[in-house]
Amino acid sequence: MSGFHRLFVANRGEVAARVARSCDAMGITPVFGVSTADREGPWVREREHVVLGPGRSTSSYLDMERVVQAAVQTGCTALHPGWGFLAENPRFAALCEQHGVTFIGPPAHVMSLMGKKTPAKKAMGEAGLRLIPGSDGVLRDAAHAREVAEATGYPVLLKAESGGGGRGMRVARSDAEIEGAFLDAQAEARAAFGDPRMYLEKLIEGGRHIEIQLMADRYGNVVHVGERDCTVQRNHQKLIEESPAIVLDDEERARTLDAAVRATAEIGYVGAGTMEFLLDHDGTLRFMEMNTRLQVEHCVSEMRSGVDLVAEQIRVAAGHRLSFTQAQIELGGHAIECRINAEDPSQGFRPAPGVLEAWTLPQGEGIRVDTHVEAGYEVPPFYDSLLCKVIAAGKDRNEACDRMIAGLEALECRGVPTTIPMHLAILRSEAFRSNDYDTRAIPGWSSEGGAH
């Protein structure tokens, strides 16, 4: 038993449906907060829900006071933020706790520490993780950025201290570019996050993006649920995730998994979290940041381990110890996830809201689909355009890839363009199948918007 009877789901779409699935299995009543654009959404049909406000997220899903008030007034003693929106906002976590609502995530002070990039890097370095070379803290100004860049060696990456989602980032390859890159990134960071502070890292070109799934309770117990390879990206947004990361050698994998568990315990972390790393040309994993929430791609780790990470989040938040030890986590086979969006990849990934005229999901051994939509659903223009996530598992990477291709071919979606053609091109490409790619390009897909 979790200890909670009613849980407020402070999110929408696929993540809301995912949280509700674990709630149902645990005998917990989920209560949904929705915008006016989502009140007819399939995931809230015949479910208890509260309209938070208009379609635009700033007046609904991002309004902290409205969300907490809705949770309190509906008698919910816990709140799950999902991912995105307010999931990594320490002020929101603290506001929940102040009103007697258990926030399903880490303590606000830990979230605040890991949300600021330079303190996070310092804490992780002290715990034994290897870091990307760069500034020791935030940069004073463009002149300071030039000084650090010259000491670090070009090319460098200017990054927002409070950044995320690829915003507030610029590359500088020489002294001539550093001031403009600093000022551009700073302006974008100020507009996006209200925080103009910047720091600098050595730009690792041609690296691989690896992340580690972690779970911790409030008694100091921490386990990892393996690593994921999230290298296939567009504009720092992940497209395909898989586990294990076969590019890693066993020694580096074991060393970093152990260090990540130790670091998580040392900062007093509670709940589900993910540490993100860049794998450099020497085969070394270097810490980038920690996401203090559940990840979109958590299902890949669930497929390999059999663990329900959402249910474990809820149990831990209720004060229970982890229901498993590290020795009890068995990671088997290979799993891959593709994010299917209502976007036209041949037209620069232009969002394509509209009505789903037909929607048929794939089935079969090793196939899982997480979705919130159905035929007749109208994709709204206000939010992320994710329609579903297809996850395929097999005894090895080739079998998982083959099952994913069959699953995507069987996924019928008419009415809006989707990213399915791009995913199929990636999965069939020699670069992807031979594991010979990096963060610089999408394997099997040209920058002009087509298969190659």
N, C-alpha and C positions, 0 to 999 in steps of 0.2 A: 504494500500500500504506500502511496506517496505522502499522505498527510494532507493533501489538498482535495477539496471537493469541487470547487469551481475555479477555472483558470481563464484569465482574460488573454485573448490572442491579439496582440497589438501589431498586426501586420495584415497582409492581403494575399490573395492569389495562391500560388503553389506552396509558399511557405506556410500560410495559414492552414491549408488543407493538410500539409505534412504534420504540423503540430497537433491538429485535431485528431489525426489518425492514432497517434500515441496516446492522447488523452482518452479516446474511446477505449483503447486496449487496457488502460489503467483504471477505468471506471470514474474518470474525471469529466465533469461537464465543461466543454469549452464555450466561452462566450466571445463573440467576434466584434471587434470595432471595425466599422466600415465607413467609407465615404459614400456620398449619394451616387457616385458612378458605379459603386460596387454592391449596392444593396440587393441587386438581383443576381449577384454572382452565384454560380453553382455551388461553391463551397459553403455558402451561408443559407442555402435554401432549406427551409424547415428547421433551421438552427437558431438558437437565441443569438441576437445581435443588436448592436447599438449604432445608430448613425452618428458619426463623429463630426461631420461637416461636409462642405462641398468637395467636388472632385479633385481639385488641386491639393496635393499632399500637404502644403504649408498650412492649409486650413483644416486638415483632418489628421492624417497619419503622423504628421510632424508636430502637432500641437500638443505639447507635453501635458499641460494642465487639463485639456479636454480628455486625453487618453486616461490619465490617472483618475479623474473624476468619474469617468464611465466605468472603470474597473471597480471603484469603491461603491458606486451606486448600484451595481449589479451583483454585489456581494461576493466578488472574486477576491480570494486571499493570495493569489499568485498571478504573475503576468509574464508571458513569454514574448520577447520582442522580435524573435525570428532573426533575419539578417536584413541589412539596409535600414532605412528610416532611422529610428531611435536606438537601434540595437547596441551601438557603441558610444552612447552619450552618457557620461558619468553623472551629469546633472539629472538626467531622467531616472537613472538607477537610484540615485539618492532620493529623488522626489517620491518614487514608488515606496521605498522603505519608510520615508517620513509619514506616509499615509497608511502604513500597515499592510502594504501589498508586497509580497516577496518577489523581488526581481530575479528572474531566472537567468543568471549570468554571474560574472565575477563581482566582488565588492567594488563600489564606486572608486575608491582610492587606487585600487589596482588597475582598473580600467583607465583612469586618468593617467597613471604612470606609463602604461603601455601605449596610450593614445598620442603621447608626445614622443616623437621619434628619437631625439637625442638622449633623454633620460632612459628610454627603453633600451637603446643600444648599449648604454653604459651598464645598466643592470644585467643585461644578457652577457656582455663581455666579462663582467666580474664573476658570472656563474660558469664560465668556461666555454661559451660559444665563440666561434671565430667570426669576426666582423669584416665588413667591407671597408678598406682604408678610406679616410676622408677627414672631415672636420671633427674636432673633439666636442663641439657643441654648436649652437646656432651662430650664424655669421653676423658680424656687426653691420657690414655694408658690402657694396660691390668690390671695394678695394680689398677687404678682408677675403672675399671669395677668390679674388685673383691670387692673393698670397697663398692661400691653402691649395688652390689648384696647381700652382707652380710647384709646391712641395709634394703634392700627391702624384702629379703627372697627368697630362691630358690623354684621352678625353675624360671629362667629368660630367656628373649629373647633379644639377641643382634640384633640391626637393623641398617641398613645403613641410615645415615642422608638424603641422596638423593635417597633413594631406591624406589623400586616398583617391582611388578610382582613376589614377593617372593624371589628376589635375595638379597644377602647381609644380610641374616638372619641366625642365629644359636641359638640353645637352649643350655643352660648350667644348669645342675641340681645339681652341687656341686662346691666347690672351686677347685676340681681337674680338672674340665672341663672348667672353665671360661677362662683361658688364651688361650687354643686351640680354643675355640669357638670365642673369640674376634679376634684372628689373622686370622682364616679362613674367618670369615664374612668380616673383613676389606679388605683382599686380593680380595675377590669376588666383594666387593663394588668398590674398586679402578679399577678393570678391567671392570666392567659393567657401572659405572657411572662417572669414573674419579674423585671420591670423596671418600677418605678413612675414613671419619669421621663416628663415630658410637655413638649410644646412647643405653640405656637399659630400658626395661620395665619388670614388673612382667608378667610371662607367665600365662595367664588365660586359663587353660585346660578345655575342655568340654564346652566352651562358644558358643554363637550363634553370627553370623555376621549379623548385621542390618545396613541398610543405609537409609538416608533421601534425597529425591529429592528436590532441591531448585531452585528457579528462582528469579532473581533480575534485576531491571532496574537501570539506572544511577541517578535516583531521590530519591533513598533510599527506594523504595518499594520492599519488599521481601515477597514471599509466599512459602509455602511448598506444595508438591504434594504427601504427604503421605510418608510412609516408605516401604522398601522392605526387605525381609529375603533372604540373600545370603549365608546361612550356608553350603549348599551342594557344596563342593569344592574339588579340587585335586591339591596338591602342591600350595595352595593359589590362584588357578585359579578357578573362579566361573563356575559351571556347570548348576545349576538350580536357578532361582530367582522367588520370588513370593511376592505378596502384597494383603492384609495386612500381617504383621508379627503377626500371632495369638499367638505366644509365649509371646508377650508383654502384661502387664496389662494396663488398660486404663489410670491410673494415670501416670505411667512412660512414656507411649507414649505421652500423652499431655504435660507433663513437658519438655521432650526432644525436641519435635517438636517446642515448643515455644522458647526454648533456642537456637535451631539451627537457627531459623529465626532471632532472636536478634543478634546472633554472626555473621551471614552473613551480616547483615546490618552494624555492627560496624566495619568490616574490609573493607568496601567500595566495596563489591563484585558486579559484573555485569555479567549477563548471567545465564546459567545453571551450576549448581554445585551439588556435592553429598558429604555429610558428612558420614563417615563410623565409626561404633561403634562396640564394643564387649559387648554383654550382659553377665554379670558375674553371678555367682551362687546365688547372692543375688537379682537378677532381676534388677540390675542397668546397664544402658547403659553408657559405657565409651568411650569417643572420641578416635579414632585412627588417622585419617587423613582426609583431604578433597581433593577430585578429582576435579580439576578446569576445567572440560570439561563435555561434554555429556557422559553418560555411555552406554555401550552396551545394558544394560537391561532397558533403559529408556522406552521401549515400554510397559513394565508391568504397569508403572505409567500412560502412555497414555491410556491404555485399561480401567483403572479404572476411569480416570478423563475426558476422551474425549478431552484432551488438546493436540495439536500438539506442542511438546516441541521444535522441530527444527524450525518451523515457528516462535515460540515465541522468540527463540534465535536471529533469523534474524531481527525481528522487534525491539527488544531491542538494538541490535547492531547499528541499523539505527537511534537510538535516541528516539524511541517511549517509552511511559510508558507501563508497563504491561497491557495487555488487559483484565485482570481479577483481582479481589481482593481475599483475602483468603476466604471470605464468599461465593464467587461465585464458588469455587472449590468444587465439589461434588464427593466424592470417593465412588463408589458403587461396590458391588460384590467382587469377588476374581479373580486374574489373576496370571498365572504361565508361565514362559518362559523356554524353553529348548534350549541350544546351540548345534546344530548338526555339528560335525566336521568330516572331512575326516581323521579319525584316527581309529586304531584297538584297542579297549579297552581290548581285550583279550591278546594282545601282548604288554602290558605296554604303551598303548596309542601311539603306533608308528605312526608317520605321514604317510599318504598314498596318495601321489600325483598320479594323473592318470586321465583318461578320464571317464566322466559320460556317461555310455552307455544308461541309462534310468533315467528319472527324472520327477516324477509326484507329485505335491503338494496336500496336503489335503485341503478340503473345508468344509464348514458347519458352523452352528451357533456358534459364540464365538471363531472362529479360525482365526488367523492372521499369515501370514508367511512373514518374511522379508528375501529376498535373492537376489543374484546377478547372479546366475548360471542357466543353462538350460541343456537339454540333448545335449551331444556332447562337453560340456565345459571341458577343460583340467585344472585340479587343479595344479597350479604351485608349485614348491618346495620351493620358496623363502619366502613365507609369512605364516601368520596364516592360519590354514586349515579350518576355518569356512565356511560351505556351506550355512547354513540358521539358522534362529531363528524361532522356532514355539512358538506362544503365544496363550494360551487358557484362556478364561474367562467364568465364570459362576456365578450363584447367590450366591454360597458358595464354599468352598475349595473342597469338594467332587465332585461337578459338574465340576469344573475347571479341577480337576485331571482326571476324567472320559473322558472329552472331549479331554484332551491332549493325553491320551492313545489311543483313537480312531484316533486322528490326526496323531500320530506317526506310528500307524499300517497302515494308508493309505498313508504315505509318501514313495514313491517308489524311491529307489536309487540303481542302479546297475553299477558296474564298479570299485568302490572303497569301502572299508569297512567304516562304519560310527559308531558313538557313539549311534545310536538309540537303540541297545539292552541294553546298560547300562542304558539309560534313562527309558526305559520300566521297567527294573528290579527295579530301584529306585522307580518309581511311584506306582508299585504294592506291594512294601514291606510294612510290618506291621509297621516298624520303621518310614517310611515317612508318611504313612497314619495316624498314631497316633501322629505324630509330636514329636516323641521321639528320637532325634538324636542331634548331635553337630558337631563341626568342626573337630573332631578327626578321623572320618571315613565317607565314603560314604554309606548312608543307602541302604541296599539291594544289595551291591556290595562288593565283597571280595578284599583284597589287592592283591590276586593272579590273579585277572582279570576275575571274573565271578560272576553270580548272586548267592545269598545265602538266 
